[in-house]
Amino acid sequence: MIDWYGIARNRMVLVGAMLVIGVLLAGLLAPVISPNDPIKITPDALAPPSRVHPFGTDDLGRDILSRMLYGARISPIVGLIAVAISTVAGVSMGLVSGYAGGAADNVIMRAVDVLLSFPGIVLAIGIVAILGPGLNHALLAVGIAGIPTFARVVRGSVLVEKEKEYVEAARLLGVPTPRLLLVHILPNVMAPVIVLSTLSVATAILAAAALSFVGLGAQLPTPEWGAMLSQGREYLASQWWVATFPGLAIALTVLGVNLLGDGLRDVLDPRLRT
């Protein structure tokens, strides 16, 4: 069972949740609180932070604060969607592989081994290179790159669970296999999946930003943090604000997600309890 009370009392969970919720609210309220149009080009290029432009402007005169607020509607959502793809596919593969065993287990795990033979970011770059640059292709690539980890974690948990008495009792009662997997086994392997999903969001956000940084993710004029960071790298020595603020946005978001994930791990992992 998931200890919701323990989760609510954990300080890291609370701090991480506050950071993540703050970023999501900034994106949700961007049309209301944004001081300027995020894609409007103006003559006021590379202006330093001021009352008119609190975070300055980029090389095309676009307000960086406005672009960051609208970027909060893209970067975190990309991470969430990518992890959703990884979770659904990886959990499904892990359930079938761990419970069925035999040939099905061998086929699924060998496919997972092939994916694991490539570093995640390299695999994502390869997938985007095949599909073509674009935000949708980037989140799909990041999602596919994360599938093997979920599949292995779930398979290991299922191998333990399927030997327990409640599973044997369900089999003797004639419970259909799909219902046995989804209703009886899946809820008992969700604790590590929740922790892994939370921690994977941070990795997915960084991976998506990295793809945008090298030109394979979000394309201009989309206000995405990784693309903004890439545009500002040429001006780090003189106009520091162009790259610094998008970089801080990525760092704070990833920090919040990691704190949330670490707190959930502390609560949900029995090995860490005292």
C-alpha positions as a Markdown table, in Angstrom:
| # | Residue | x | y | z |
|---|---|---|---|---|
| 1 | Met | 0.0 | 0.0 | 0.0 |
| 2 | Ile | 1.1 | 3.5 | -0.8 |
| 3 | Asp | 1.7 | 5.7 | 2.4 |
| 4 | Trp | -0.1 | 8.9 | 1.3 |
| 5 | Tyr | 0.2 | 10.3 | 4.8 |
| 6 | Gly | 3.9 | 9.8 | 4.8 |
| 7 | Ile | 4.2 | 11.4 | 1.4 |
| 8 | Ala | 2.4 | 14.5 | 2.6 |
| 9 | Arg | 4.6 | 14.9 | 5.6 |
| 10 | Asn | 7.9 | 14.5 | 3.7 |
| 11 | Arg | 9.7 | 17.8 | 3.4 |
| 12 | Met | 11.5 | 17.0 | 0.2 |
| 13 | Val | 8.2 | 16.1 | -1.4 |
| 14 | Leu | 6.6 | 19.3 | -0.2 |
| 15 | Val | 9.5 | 21.5 | -1.5 |
| 16 | Gly | 9.7 | 19.7 | -4.8 |
| 17 | Ala | 6.0 | 19.8 | -5.2 |
| 18 | Met | 6.0 | 23.6 | -4.6 |
| 19 | Leu | 8.7 | 24.2 | -7.2 |
| 20 | Val | 6.9 | 21.9 | -9.8 |
| 21 | Ile | 3.5 | 23.4 | -9.1 |
| 22 | Gly | 5.0 | 26.9 | -9.4 |
| 23 | Val | 6.4 | 26.2 | -12.8 |
| 24 | Leu | 3.2 | 24.6 | -14.0 |
| 25 | Leu | 1.2 | 27.6 | -12.7 |
| 26 | Ala | 3.5 | 30.0 | -14.5 |
| 27 | Gly | 2.9 | 28.2 | -17.7 |
| 28 | Leu | -0.9 | 27.9 | -17.1 |
| 29 | Leu | -1.1 | 31.7 | -16.4 |
| 30 | Ala | 1.4 | 32.8 | -19.0 |
| 31 | Pro | -1.3 | 34.5 | -21.2 |
| 32 | Val | -2.4 | 36.5 | -18.2 |
| 33 | Ile | 0.9 | 37.4 | -16.5 |
| 34 | Ser | 3.2 | 37.6 | -19.5 |
| 35 | Pro | 4.2 | 41.3 | -20.0 |
| 36 | Asn | 4.8 | 41.0 | -23.7 |
| 37 | Asp | 4.1 | 38.8 | -26.8 |
| 38 | Pro | 6.7 | 36.0 | -26.6 |
| 39 | Ile | 7.3 | 35.8 | -30.4 |
| 40 | Lys | 7.1 | 39.5 | -31.3 |
| 41 | Ile | 10.3 | 40.9 | -32.8 |
| 42 | Thr | 11.2 | 44.4 | -31.7 |
| 43 | Pro | 14.1 | 46.8 | -32.4 |
| 44 | Asp | 15.1 | 46.6 | -28.8 |
| 45 | Ala | 17.5 | 43.7 | -29.3 |
| 46 | Leu | 19.8 | 42.4 | -26.5 |
| 47 | Ala | 18.5 | 45.0 | -24.0 |
| 48 | Pro | 19.6 | 44.3 | -20.5 |
| 49 | Pro | 17.2 | 43.6 | -17.7 |
| 50 | Ser | 15.0 | 46.7 | -16.9 |
| 51 | Arg | 11.6 | 47.6 | -15.7 |
| 52 | Val | 10.2 | 47.2 | -19.2 |
| 53 | His | 12.0 | 43.9 | -19.7 |
| 54 | Pro | 12.7 | 42.4 | -16.3 |
| 55 | Phe | 14.8 | 39.5 | -17.8 |
| 56 | Gly | 16.1 | 41.6 | -20.8 |
| 57 | Thr | 15.6 | 40.7 | -24.5 |
| 58 | Asp | 17.2 | 38.3 | -26.9 |
| 59 | Asp | 18.9 | 39.0 | -30.2 |
| 60 | Leu | 15.6 | 39.6 | -32.0 |
| 61 | Gly | 14.3 | 41.9 | -29.3 |
| 62 | Arg | 11.8 | 39.4 | -27.9 |
| 63 | Asp | 11.1 | 39.7 | -24.2 |
| 64 | Ile | 12.9 | 36.8 | -22.3 |
| 65 | Leu | 10.5 | 36.7 | -19.4 |
| 66 | Ser | 7.5 | 36.3 | -21.6 |
| 67 | Arg | 9.3 | 33.6 | -23.6 |
| 68 | Met | 10.2 | 31.8 | -20.3 |
| 69 | Leu | 6.6 | 31.9 | -19.1 |
| 70 | Tyr | 5.3 | 30.4 | -22.3 |
| 71 | Gly | 8.2 | 28.0 | -22.2 |
| 72 | Ala | 6.8 | 26.7 | -18.9 |
| 73 | Arg | 3.9 | 25.5 | -21.0 |
| 74 | Ile | 6.2 | 23.4 | -23.2 |
| 75 | Ser | 9.3 | 22.0 | -21.4 |
| 76 | Pro | 7.6 | 20.4 | -18.3 |
| 77 | Ile | 4.7 | 19.1 | -20.4 |
| 78 | Val | 7.2 | 17.5 | -22.9 |
| 79 | Gly | 8.8 | 15.7 | -19.9 |
| 80 | Leu | 5.5 | 14.5 | -18.6 |
| 81 | Ile | 4.3 | 13.2 | -22.0 |
| 82 | Ala | 7.6 | 11.5 | -22.7 |
| 83 | Val | 7.5 | 9.8 | -19.3 |
| 84 | Ala | 3.9 | 8.8 | -19.9 |
| 85 | Ile | 5.0 | 7.0 | -23.1 |
| 86 | Ser | 7.9 | 5.3 | -21.2 |
| 87 | Thr | 5.6 | 4.3 | -18.3 |
| 88 | Val | 2.8 | 2.8 | -20.3 |
| 89 | Ala | 5.0 | 0.9 | -22.8 |
| 90 | Gly | 7.6 | -0.1 | -20.2 |
| 91 | Val | 5.0 | -1.3 | -17.6 |
| 92 | Ser | 3.1 | -3.3 | -20.2 |
| 93 | Met | 6.3 | -5.0 | -21.4 |
| 94 | Gly | 7.5 | -5.7 | -17.8 |
| 95 | Leu | 4.1 | -7.2 | -16.8 |
| 96 | Val | 3.9 | -9.5 | -19.7 |
| 97 | Ser | 7.6 | -10.4 | -19.6 |
| 98 | Gly | 7.7 | -11.1 | -15.8 |
| 99 | Tyr | 4.4 | -13.0 | -15.7 |
| 100 | Ala | 4.6 | -15.0 | -18.9 |
| 101 | Gly | 8.2 | -16.0 | -18.8 |
| 102 | Gly | 9.6 | -18.4 | -21.4 |
| 103 | Ala | 9.8 | -17.3 | -25.0 |
| 104 | Ala | 7.8 | -14.1 | -24.4 |
| 105 | Asp | 10.2 | -13.1 | -21.7 |
| 106 | Asn | 13.3 | -13.8 | -23.8 |
| 107 | Val | 12.0 | -11.8 | -26.8 |
| 108 | Ile | 10.9 | -8.8 | -24.8 |
| 109 | Met | 14.1 | -8.7 | -22.7 |
| 110 | Arg | 16.4 | -9.1 | -25.7 |
| 111 | Ala | 14.6 | -6.1 | -27.3 |
| 112 | Val | 15.1 | -4.2 | -24.1 |
| 113 | Asp | 18.8 | -5.1 | -24.1 |
| 114 | Val | 19.2 | -3.7 | -27.6 |
| 115 | Leu | 17.7 | -0.4 | -26.5 |
| 116 | Leu | 19.9 | -0.4 | -23.4 |
| 117 | Ser | 23.0 | -0.9 | -25.5 |
| 118 | Phe | 22.7 | 2.8 | -26.5 |
| 119 | Pro | 23.0 | 5.7 | -24.1 |
| 120 | Gly | 19.6 | 7.3 | -23.7 |
| 121 | Ile | 20.4 | 10.6 | -25.3 |
| 122 | Val | 22.2 | 9.0 | -28.2 |
| 123 | Leu | 19.2 | 6.7 | -28.9 |
| 124 | Ala | 16.9 | 9.8 | -28.7 |
| 125 | Ile | 19.1 | 11.7 | -31.2 |
| 126 | Gly | 19.1 | 8.7 | -33.5 |
| 127 | Ile | 15.3 | 8.4 | -33.4 |
| 128 | Val | 14.8 | 12.2 | -34.1 |
| 129 | Ala | 17.4 | 12.0 | -36.9 |
| 130 | Ile | 15.2 | 9.3 | -38.5 |
| 131 | Leu | 11.9 | 11.0 | -37.9 |
| 132 | Gly | 13.1 | 14.5 | -38.5 |
| 133 | Pro | 13.5 | 17.5 | -36.2 |
| 134 | Gly | 10.4 | 18.7 | -34.2 |
| 135 | Leu | 9.0 | 18.9 | -30.7 |
| 136 | Asn | 6.6 | 16.0 | -31.2 |
| 137 | His | 9.3 | 13.7 | -32.6 |
| 138 | Ala | 11.6 | 14.8 | -29.7 |
| 139 | Leu | 9.2 | 13.8 | -27.0 |
| 140 | Leu | 8.4 | 10.5 | -28.8 |
| 141 | Ala | 12.2 | 9.8 | -29.0 |
| 142 | Val | 12.7 | 10.6 | -25.3 |
| 143 | Gly | 9.8 | 8.5 | -24.4 |
| 144 | Ile | 11.1 | 5.5 | -26.3 |
| 145 | Ala | 14.6 | 5.9 | -24.8 |
| 146 | Gly | 13.1 | 5.6 | -21.3 |
| 147 | Ile | 11.1 | 2.4 | -22.0 |
| 148 | Pro | 13.9 | -0.2 | -21.1 |
| 149 | Thr | 14.3 | 1.1 | -17.5 |
| 150 | Phe | 10.6 | 0.8 | -16.7 |
| 151 | Ala | 10.4 | -2.6 | -18.3 |
| 152 | Arg | 13.2 | -4.0 | -16.2 |
| 153 | Val | 12.0 | -2.5 | -13.0 |
| 154 | Val | 8.5 | -3.9 | -13.4 |
| 155 | Arg | 9.7 | -7.3 | -14.6 |
| 156 | Gly | 11.8 | -7.7 | -11.5 |
| 157 | Ser | 8.9 | -6.7 | -9.3 |
| 158 | Val | 6.5 | -9.0 | -11.1 |
| 159 | Leu | 8.8 | -12.0 | -10.8 |
| 160 | Val | 8.6 | -11.5 | -7.0 |
| 161 | Glu | 4.9 | -10.9 | -6.8 |
| 162 | Lys | 3.7 | -13.8 | -9.0 |
| 163 | Glu | 5.2 | -16.3 | -6.5 |
| 164 | Lys | 3.1 | -14.9 | -3.6 |
| 165 | Glu | 0.0 | -16.7 | -2.2 |
| 166 | Tyr | -2.6 | -14.1 | -3.4 |
| 167 | Val | -1.6 | -14.7 | -7.0 |
| 168 | Glu | -1.8 | -18.4 | -6.6 |
| 169 | Ala | -5.2 | -18.0 | -5.0 |
| 170 | Ala | -6.4 | -15.8 | -7.8 |
| 171 | Arg | -5.3 | -18.4 | -10.3 |
| 172 | Leu | -7.1 | -21.2 | -8.5 |
| 173 | Leu | -10.3 | -19.1 | -8.5 |
| 174 | Gly | -10.1 | -18.8 | -12.3 |
| 175 | Val | -9.3 | -15.1 | -12.5 |
| 176 | Pro | -8.5 | -14.3 | -16.1 |
| 177 | Thr | -4.8 | -13.4 | -16.8 |
| 178 | Pro | -5.5 | -9.8 | -17.9 |
| 179 | Arg | -7.5 | -9.1 | -14.8 |
| 180 | Leu | -4.9 | -10.9 | -12.6 |
| 181 | Leu | -2.2 | -8.6 | -14.1 |
| 182 | Leu | -4.1 | -5.3 | -14.0 |
| 183 | Val | -6.2 | -5.7 | -10.8 |
| 184 | His | -4.0 | -7.9 | -8.5 |
| 185 | Ile | -0.3 | -7.6 | -9.5 |
| 186 | Leu | -0.1 | -4.1 | -11.0 |
| 187 | Pro | -1.2 | -2.2 | -7.9 |
| 188 | Asn | 1.5 | -4.1 | -5.9 |
| 189 | Val | 4.3 | -3.1 | -8.2 |
| 190 | Met | 3.3 | 0.6 | -8.6 |
| 191 | Ala | 5.4 | 2.0 | -5.7 |
| 192 | Pro | 8.8 | 1.7 | -7.6 |
| 193 | Val | 7.0 | 2.8 | -10.8 |
| 194 | Ile | 5.8 | 6.0 | -9.2 |
| 195 | Val | 9.3 | 6.8 | -7.9 |
| 196 | Leu | 10.9 | 6.0 | -11.2 |
| 197 | Ser | 8.3 | 8.0 | -13.2 |
| 198 | Thr | 8.9 | 11.1 | -11.0 |
| 199 | Leu | 12.7 | 10.9 | -11.3 |
| 200 | Ser | 12.4 | 10.2 | -15.0 |
| 201 | Val | 10.5 | 13.5 | -15.6 |
| 202 | Ala | 13.7 | 15.4 | -14.7 |
| 203 | Thr | 15.8 | 13.3 | -17.1 |
| 204 | Ala | 13.2 | 13.7 | -19.9 |
| 205 | Ile | 13.1 | 17.5 | -19.4 |
| 206 | Leu | 16.9 | 17.6 | -19.7 |
| 207 | Ala | 16.9 | 15.3 | -22.7 |
| 208 | Ala | 14.2 | 17.3 | -24.5 |
| 209 | Ala | 16.1 | 20.5 | -23.8 |
| 210 | Ala | 19.3 | 18.9 | -25.1 |
| 211 | Leu | 17.6 | 17.9 | -28.3 |
| 212 | Ser | 16.3 | 21.5 | -28.7 |
| 213 | Phe | 19.8 | 22.8 | -27.9 |
| 214 | Val | 21.3 | 21.0 | -30.8 |
| 215 | Gly | 18.4 | 21.9 | -33.1 |
| 216 | Leu | 16.5 | 18.6 | -33.2 |
| 217 | Gly | 13.7 | 19.5 | -30.8 |
| 218 | Ala | 11.5 | 22.7 | -30.7 |
| 219 | Gln | 12.0 | 24.9 | -33.8 |
| 220 | Leu | 11.9 | 28.7 | -34.0 |
| 221 | Pro | 10.0 | 30.7 | -33.0 |
| 222 | Thr | 8.7 | 28.3 | -30.3 |
| 223 | Pro | 9.6 | 29.6 | -26.9 |
| 224 | Glu | 11.2 | 26.4 | -25.5 |
| 225 | Trp | 13.9 | 26.7 | -22.8 |
| 226 | Gly | 16.4 | 24.4 | -24.5 |
| 227 | Ala | 16.1 | 26.3 | -27.8 |
| 228 | Met | 16.4 | 29.6 | -25.9 |
| 229 | Leu | 19.6 | 28.4 | -24.2 |
| 230 | Ser | 21.0 | 27.4 | -27.5 |
| 231 | Gln | 20.3 | 30.9 | -29.0 |
| 232 | Gly | 21.9 | 32.6 | -26.0 |
| 233 | Arg | 25.1 | 30.7 | -25.9 |
| 234 | Glu | 26.8 | 33.1 | -28.4 |
| 235 | Tyr | 26.2 | 36.0 | -26.0 |
| 236 | Leu | 27.3 | 34.5 | -22.7 |
| 237 | Ala | 30.4 | 36.7 | -22.5 |
| 238 | Ser | 28.6 | 40.0 | -23.1 |
| 239 | Gln | 24.8 | 39.6 | -22.8 |
| 240 | Trp | 24.7 | 37.0 | -20.0 |
| 241 | Trp | 20.9 | 37.3 | -19.4 |
| 242 | Val | 20.0 | 35.7 | -22.8 |
| 243 | Ala | 21.1 | 32.2 | -21.7 |
| 244 | Thr | 21.2 | 32.5 | -17.9 |
| 245 | Phe | 17.5 | 32.8 | -17.2 |
| 246 | Pro | 16.4 | 29.9 | -19.4 |
| 247 | Gly | 19.2 | 27.8 | -17.9 |
| 248 | Leu | 18.0 | 28.7 | -14.4 |
| 249 | Ala | 14.4 | 27.8 | -15.3 |
| 250 | Ile | 15.6 | 24.3 | -16.4 |
| 251 | Ala | 17.7 | 23.9 | -13.3 |
| 252 | Leu | 14.9 | 24.9 | -10.9 |
| 253 | Thr | 12.4 | 22.6 | -12.6 |
| 254 | Val | 14.8 | 19.7 | -12.6 |
| 255 | Leu | 15.6 | 20.4 | -9.0 |
| 256 | Gly | 12.0 | 20.4 | -8.0 |
| 257 | Val | 11.3 | 17.1 | -9.8 |
| 258 | Asn | 14.3 | 15.5 | -8.3 |
| 259 | Leu | 13.4 | 16.6 | -4.8 |
| 260 | Leu | 9.9 | 15.2 | -5.4 |
| 261 | Gly | 11.3 | 11.9 | -6.6 |
| 262 | Asp | 13.8 | 11.5 | -3.8 |
| 263 | Gly | 11.1 | 12.3 | -1.2 |
| 264 | Leu | 8.8 | 9.7 | -2.8 |
| 265 | Arg | 11.6 | 7.1 | -2.8 |
| 266 | Asp | 12.3 | 7.7 | 0.9 |
| 267 | Val | 8.7 | 7.1 | 1.7 |
| 268 | Leu | 7.9 | 4.3 | -0.7 |
| 269 | Asp | 11.1 | 2.2 | -0.6 |
| 270 | Pro | 10.9 | -0.1 | 2.4 |
| 271 | Arg | 14.7 | -0.5 | 2.4 |
| 272 | Leu | 15.1 | 3.2 | 3.3 |
| 273 | Arg | 12.7 | 3.1 | 6.2 |
| 274 | Thr | 14.1 | 3.1 | 9.8 |
